[in-house]
Amino acid sequence: KWIVLVFDISERAKAVRDKLRNKLKSVGFGMLQESIWISPLSIGEDMREFIDSIGLSEYVFVMEISGFVLGNPKQLARRVWNLDRLEKDYLNSKVKINNINQLIEEQRDRVGKNKAKYSKNYINELLKKKREGMRSHLEFIVHFPPLPKELLPKTFQNIYSMSK
């Protein structure tokens, strides 16, 4: 089931509209269009309570749909949550971390064989870069959209299992 949230909030109430959009982003909704947001998660009742609490029930409609008559949910998720870009960023960060790991191992071998005086400092620099890369990678995982496994590309299957 999908939750579809539609709203029509005037420009005069921009602050409230922005508050609603921020809330939608924070709970994993994706923007289909500026005033149409979707989620494959069962959070319709939570959204109704939030909307009532900020006094927008007159301007917001929350619908639950059970399926698609036309269109592919996986392709929709790919487009709405920009999974192609996320996939590219994820793979690039993994490559960077792997490259740094390889450089660290090469430098440790050199130090072990006493072939380089400056290698220990270089290894420390590489370890710092590795920590930065790991921190960036962790931020990626923390901010990854909370989508059901069946909507994710295969690249993200391990992220899904890590986030559970």
Salt bridges, closest charged atoms under 4 A:
GLU11 OE1 - ARG17 NH2 3.11
ASP18 OD2 - LYS14 NZ 3.00
ASP18 OD1 - ARG21 NH1 3.98
GLU34 OE1 - ARG21 NH2 3.83
GLU45 OE2 - ARG48 NH2 2.42
ASP52 OD2 - ARG48 NH1 2.71
GLU64 OE1 - LYS1 NZ 3.62
ASP84 OD1 - ARG78 NH1 2.18
GLU87 OE1 - ARG78 NH1 3.46
ASP89 OD2 - ARG85 NH1 3.11
GLU105 OE2 - ARG108 NH1 3.54
